[in-house]
Amino acid sequence: MHTIKKIALTFPLLLTLSGCVIAIDADKRSEWDTQHSQWEAREQNNRQHIQSLQLGISFADITEKMGIADFNELSIKGSEQYQILYYRTQRKQQDGITTKDECTPLIFKDNSLIGWGQDYLKSMQLP
């Protein structure tokens, strides 16, 4: 009979604790959903801008329209200087960290857009 009383007293306590875990998980899920939506909106916005790009657009016009790039690099090949902006356009891992393979590169020479995309960047064989 003593064991039944222990179980009867312990059971409500376990239910209370499991309710706390569910509430915490629900809060984390809600935060993740908000961040996920923000990433998707940003990626879609960047893809829309990139879809309407034209060769020769100035560096200033791109940054005014698209904002600060996720990565910004300078590369020199021979006597020519190239600037590469990377804008996030897709997510490969849900870790909250943006990597270059999740971005589309925009390549500029003399402050003018000369091309974009991973294939174009690879074809340039920049150091």
C-alpha positions, 0 to 999 in steps of 0.5 A, a space after each residue: 500500500 505504501 508503494 501505491 501512495 508513492 506512485 500516486 504522489 509522484 505521478 502528478 509531479 511528473 506531469 508538471 515537469 513534462 508540461 514545462 519541457 513542452 512549453 520550453 520546446 514550444 518557445 524555441 520552436 516559435 523563435 526558430 520559425 521566426 528566424 526561418 521566415 526572416 531568412 527565407 524572405 531575405 533569400 527571396 529578396 536577393 534572388 529577385 534582385 539578382 534575377 533582374 541584374 544587367 551587365 554594367 550596373 555599378 557597384 554603388 547601384 547594387 549595394 544601394 538596391 541589395 544592401 550589405 553583402 554577406 561577404 565582400 572580397 577583393 581579388 587581383 589577377 595580373 594587373 586587374 582588380 575584381 571585387 566580389 560580393 556574395 549575397 545569400 540566396 539559399 540555405 543548405 544547413 539550418 544552423 543560422 550561419 551563412 556560408 559562401 556556398 549559400 550565396 550567389 557571387 556578383 563580380 565587379 571590375 572597375 566598379 561595374 558588374 561583369 557577371 554573377 553566379 558560381 559558374 561564372 566565378 569559377 570560369 574567371 579562375 581568380 586567385 
